[in-house]
Amino acid sequence: MIPLEWKTRLELALAEPAALRVLDRKSILGLARIVRPGISEPTVERWIQDAVGANRLQRVVRGLYLNELISPPAQLAEAAVWLRPGAVISLQTVLGDAGVWNNYTGWITAVVPLSRRYPSPSLGKLETSGGAFVFRGLPERVLEAGEESDRLAPAVTYRRATPEAALLHWLYLSHSPRSRMSAPPSDLELGSLDSRRLYRLARAMDLSKPLESWLDHVDAGVRKLAAPGQALSRR
C-alpha cells in the first residue's frame, strides 16, 4: 500500500471531529510535524497559502485561520476568543440570532472581560478577512456573574451568551459612563426570553433596578413577566 502524502494526512487530521476549529500558525505547524516529523516552516507556510486558496482554511487575520475541513465548518464568531482573550459573543449578534432584536447587522458583537488578569484589551471595531467584530468591555465580575448555565449558551463550541445575558450586557453598558451605548430599544421581541433566568442574572449582575426601570419604559408596557421559567410576554 502506498503511504498517503503528508498533505493528505494533514487534511484528514484537520477533518477529525476533535480537531481544532480555529487554528494559528503554531498549531498548524505542530500538527504538520506530527504527520511528517521534521517538516520545515516554509513548507507548512506554502501549504497554508494553498489551503486558503482552496477554501480548506479561511484567513481571519494574519496567522489565524478557520478550519473549513471540519464538519460543520468553523464560523467566524468562534475566532473571537483568539482575537481578544475571554471574549464572549453577545449583544446584538445573540439577540438578533434569537429573534429578539430585528435590526440585522453583519458585524459580530462581543464583550471582553476587564480584569487585571487579562491584558488591557483593544476595544471597538476590528476588520478581519471574514467580516467585522465589535468588542466592548465589561468588568469580569459582571461578565462572569451567575451560573454558567444561565449566562452561556449550551451546545456551542465557543463562548456565547444566552439571550438573557446578552440583554443584560447591553443594559449594563447603557448605564456605564465609560460606554457610548444607548439603552436597548423598546421594540425588542421579548417573548422568547426566560423570565426566571433573566431575573436570576439581573440579581447576580446587580442590575435588578435598571432592568425594572427599562421594562417600565418599554413600548407596549412590558411590566408583568410570565410564570417563572416561561417566556416574557407583552400585554
Secondary structure, 3 states (H helix, E strand, C coil): CCCCCHHHHHHHHHCCCCCCCEEEHHHHHHHHHHHCCCCCHHHHHHHHHHHHHCCCEEEEECCEEEECCCCCCCCHHHHHHHHCCCCEECHHHHHHHCCCCCCCCCCEEEEEEECCCCCCCCCEEEEECCEEEEEEEEEHHHHCCCCHHHHECCCCCCCEECHHHHHHHHHHHHHCCCCCCCCCCCCCCHHHCEHHHHHHHHHHCCCHHHHHHHHHHCCCCCCCCCCCCCECCCC
